[in-house]
Amino acid sequence: MTFSHTQLPCIVLGLETQIGLGLVRELGRAGVKVIGVTHSAHDMGLRSKYLSESHVVPHRRNAALLQRLQEIARSHGGATLLTVSEVNLKWLAACRDELGAALEPLRLVVPQTKQLTLVLDKEKTLALAQEVGVPVPQTCLPRSAADPELNHLRFPVVLKWADPEKVSSLLHAAGLPLHKAEFAMDLRALEAALHRYDSVGRWPLVQEYAPGQGLGQFFYMHQGQALRVFQHHRVAEWPPEGGYSSVCDAVPLTEHTELQALSLKLLRAMQWEGVAMVEYRHDPATNRSVLMEINGRFWGSFPLAVHCNAGFGLLSHAVAGVGQVPVLPPQRDDLRCRMVLTELKRLLRITLHPQQIKDPLFKVRPLHEWLRFMGDFLKPNVRYFLWSLDDPKPWLADAWGMVKKALRR
């Protein structure tokens, strides 16, 4: 059966975050029939008016869930499937490798396993980036806490795992926490941090500290060409020392053009298809940018792209699912997007518990942060990760969920 992109339904798997909600809204506003599938009846995305139907399926990444997804697609004569989390992407890619055409009428819109494995391994990503000329931070993968290569590092440094999922079970068995990032100001502090993992026999990547702010460049790749490009920089992050965006600004494509060309070169070298976020740390003081990682999925600040008409969700559904390139509206580059409750959590840490901020070079400026936070309510170009006047119920559900959680505490 042949569909146009507006006739073929799209299943969105995972509605617990702003990313899944953004996909539902973007697709629904474009006239696509959106079917939501999630694991909890409390997920905020279930409340969106842009869902044509919804299913709460308790199974997680097993044959029963896959069978249910196929049944839903079969009831509509076919459907594409978009998802958000890396674990779901890996599971679905493995299902496609194993089952192939037997998945029909379900059309999985997920990266190929080879490419997905590459972007999930920071060490391999950085090595390929260096080969094609993308600037990367000085990096060392120590083989022990006393690796001689550590003596050549520029301090301060950041410790992070090349593939956190691979080591999480080992760390848990050893009674060790999985840190997303640790900081060391000198060699002595670094060796002390690395010795903690001697019993595991695995050590995290060690990278030179990259000052500045997060700069994300986003692409929809199809047969070696970028059908859509978008970029933003992070105004504020949670946690404050670096994480995901709590406030971000769209950046005109006339800026960072050389870096865009390098990002494209890297994605082509990977033979990447579909959406990807190439994330840099950009220092405005020196105009230096270094690669942090590639996310081969829809990203945390995806609502900004939705507000700016970037169309990445619609492209994923239409190009990969139907083989059609949709006509997209003009793209905006003048908007700011924010997640207010996450901002408040960030401000409380900066104001009341600055000692909990792990980055020793983070500038604690409470007055500056509060003035920016309050001023954003008055700016006409500010949009929100969750709140939308034409679709308010997801925000109300999320706010009520947080109130109940606070009351239980």
N, C-alpha and C positions, 0 to 999 in steps of 0.2 A: 504494500500500500504506500502511495506517495503522498506526502504532506507538505504544506508550506510551513514556515516556522511558527506562524500564528495558529495553525490547525493542530500541530503536534503538541500534545501536553508535555510538561516538564515536571519531573519529580525532584523535589529538593529534600535531600536527606540530611537532617540535623537542623533544628530550629531553636536551639537554646541560646544562640548568640546573635549579636548584631549583624554578623556576616550572612548567616542563613536568612535572617529577616530582610537584609538588603537585597538578596537574590530574589526573594518572593516579591518584594515591591517592584523591583526593576522589571522583572518578567511580566508581572500582572499588569503594570501600567502600559506595557507594550502590547497587551492583548493576548498574551500566552496564558493558556489554562495551567495553573500551578497547583500541584498536588504535594502537600507537605507530609513527610514521614519523619517521626521522631520517637524517642524512647520514653519521654516523660510527658504526662498530661499537663504539667506545669510550665512547659517551655513557652516563652513569650511569643515566639513566631506563630504559634497556633492561633493567636488572636487576630492576626492580620486579615483585613477584609479582602486582600488580594489572593487569598487561598480559595481555590474552587472546591477543594475537599481536603481532608486531613486524616491521617492514620497514626495512632499511637501503637507502636510495636515494641514490646519489651526486649526482644532479642537484639543482641549486639554482635554484628559481624560473624554470623554463622549461616548455615544452610537454610534455616527457617526464615531468617530475614531476607535472604536472597530470593527464596521462593515467594515470599509475600510481595516483594518488589516486582517480580515477574508477573504475579497475578494482577497487581494493580495496572501494570503496563498493558497486559493482555486485555483487561476489561475496557481499555480505551483504544484498542487496536494498535498500540505502540506508544512509547514515551521515551524521552531522554531522561537521564539521571545525572544531576549535579550534586556534589557534596562539598564539605568544607574542610573537615579535619584530615590531618596527615594519616592517621590510623585508618580512617575510612578509605582514603585514596589508595593506600597500600593494599588493603583487603580487596577492594574492587579491582585493582589492577591485576592482582593474583587470580581473582575469579575469571577475569577476561582471558588471561594467559591459559588457564586450565580448561575453560568451557567454550571460548570462542563464539561461534555462531549459535551455539545452544542457548546463549543468553537472550536471543530474540524472543519477544519483541522489545526487550529492554536495551536501550542504546546508552552505554556507559560513556560519559564524557570525563575521562580521567587520563592522566599522562601515561605514557608507556613505562613499564617497570624499570627498564634500563635507565631512562632519563630521570625518573623519580628517585631511584636509588642514588644517582649522582648528586642531585641537589640536596638530598638529606644528609650527605656526608660532607661536612664543612672542609675537611682536609682535601678531598678530591676536587671540590668546587674551587677552592683557592688555588690549587695547583693548575687547573685548567685555565682559570682567570689569568694567572701569571703568564701562561704560555701565549695567550692572545693579546697581552698588553694591558689588561685591566689593572689599575693600581690596587695593591693589596697591602695590608699591614704586615710588618715583620712577624713571622709566625714560626713557632717551633713545636713539634710533637715529641715531647721527651719520652725516652725509653726507660727512664728511671728518675728518681728525685735528684740524682747527682749527674745527670746527663751533661757532658761538657759543652753542648750547644747552648745551654742556658747562660753561659758566661758571655755570650755575644749579643744578648738581648739589650734593647733600650728600655729603660724603666721610666715610669711605671708600666705594669703589664696587667693583662686580664686573662683569667683562666676560664675556659669554656670547653664543653665536650664536643668532639667532632660529630658524633651521632648519639644524642642523649638516650634514645630509645634502646640502643644496643647495650648500654652500660647500666640502665636503671635497675634491672634485676640483680646484677652483680653488686651494685652499691647497696641495695636493700638487704641482700643476704649478709653483707658485711656490717650492717647497722649504720651505714653512712648516708647522709642526705644527698640528693641530686641538686647541686647548685647550678643555676643558669649561668651565673657569672660570679667570679671572685676577683679581687684586686690585690696586687702586691706592689709595694713601693720600691723594694730592693731585692737583691738576690737572696738574702737571708730569709726574708718573709716568704719569698716564692718557694724556696726549698722546704720550709716548714709546712706550707700548704700542700705541696706535692707528696711529702712523706705520709700524709694522711691516707694516701691511696696505695701504699706499698703492699698491703695485704691483698688488694684486689688484683695487682699486677697490670693495671691500666692507669694511664695518666691523661689529664685533659690537655687540649691545645693551649699553648701560651702565646698570646699576641701582644704586641705593643699597644699601649693605650692610645686610642684615637679620639681626640677632643672634637667638640662640635655638636651637631644635631643630626638626627636621622634624616636621610634623603632617600625616598623611595621612587623608583622608576618602574612603571607598570606597562606590560606589553600583552597584546594578543597576537601570538605568532601562528602563521598558517603558511606552510610550504616555504619557509625561509623568509617570509615577509611579515612585517608588523602591520596588522590591519588597524590597530588602535594603540596609541601611546598616551600615557598620562603620568604626571609626577606630582609629588607633594613633599613638603618637609614637616618634620614634627616640631610643634611649638612646645608641647609638654608631653611627658611620658610617664607611665606607671610600670614599675617603680621609678622614682625620680631620677635614679642614676642610669636609666636606660631599660627599655622594655618595649611595650606597645604604645601607640598613640592614645593620649587622652584629649589632645587638641592637635589638629593638623591643618595646614594651608595648602591649597592647590598652587602649583607653580607653573607659570607659562612655559610652553615648550620651546620658546626662544631662549630660555636659560638652560645651562648645563648641556648644550648640544653635543659637545665632544664626548661627554660621559654617556649620553644616549647612544652615540655611535658605537662606543666600546661595549655597552650593555648588549646591544644588538649583535655585535660580533661574538660575544660570549654565548648568547642563546643560540645563535646559528651553529657555533661549534658543538653545542650540545644536541643539535637537531631537535630543539624544543618545539612542541606543538601545544597551543592553547595559552592559558593565562600564566603569567609569571611576574613576580615582584623581585626586582634586583635592588638590594638594599645596601646603601652606602652610609658611612659616617662622613659628614661634610663639615669642615671647619671654615666658617666665613672669614675668620681673621687671616688665614693663609690661602684660602680658596683651594685647599687640598681635600680630596675625597678618596676614601679607601673602601673597598668592598667588605661588607660584613657577611652577607649570605644571599642565597636565592630562595625564595618561597615559591614552590611550584603549585600554588593553590590560591584561592581567594584569601585576602589578607584582612587583618583586624580593622583597619581603617577603611574598609570597602565602602561604607556608607558615604564617605566624601566623594568617591568616584561615581556613586549612584546619583548624588545630588548634582554633580557636574556633567551628567549625561554621557559618561564615558562608555557605557554599554557593554562592559566585559561579560556580564552574565548572559545578556541576549546574544552576543557573539558566540559564546560557548555553546549555548543551546542550538542556535541556528546553523553555525558553520560545522561544528563537529557532529551534531545530531541529524541535520537535514541536508547539509552541503550547500546552504544558501548564505550569502553575505547580506545581512539586513541593512536597510537605510537607517542610519543613526542621526539623531538631531545634532546641531552644533554643540561642541564641547566647551564648557566654561572653565575658566582658570582663575576666578576671582573670589572663591568661596573658602570659608573656614568651617571646619566641622569639629564638634566637641561632644564628649561624654561627661555630663555634669557630675554624676555621682562618683565616677572615677576621679574626676578633678578634685572633688572635695576630699576624697581619701588621700590624694596626693598632697593637697594643701595642709591637711591635718598633720601628716608626717613631717612636712617641711617646717611647720610652725611649732608643733609640740614635741616631735620626736626626731629631730635632725640627726641624732646619734645613730639611728637605724639605717641611714643612707650609707650604702656600702662604698660608693665612689668617694675616695678621700679628696678628689679635686672638684667635686660638685659645689657650685656656688649657692649657698643658702641665702635667699633674698625674699623673706616672707612678704614684706610690704609690696615689692614689685609683683610678686605672684598674685597676691590678693587683688591688687588694682587691675591687673590684666583680666583676672577671672570676672570681676564685677563689670568691667568695661565691655566685655564681650556680649553681655546681655543687651547692650544698647546698639550694637552694630547690625546694620541691615543685611550684611553678607554672611552672617553666621547661621549655620544649620546644625542639626543634632544627629548623633548616631542612632538614637532610638525614637525620639519624639518626631512626629509628623502630623500636621494638622488634618490631613486627609485620611490618616490611619492611626488614631491615637491609642487604640486598645492595647497593642503590645507594650507601649511605654507604661500604661497604667498597670498592666499585669506585672511588669518587672518591678515597678515601684512598690506595689503591694507585697510582692514576694520579699523584697528587702526589708519592708516594715515588719513582716511576720518573722523573718529571720532575726531581726534585732530584738523583737519581743521575746523570742524563745531564749535568747542569750541572757 
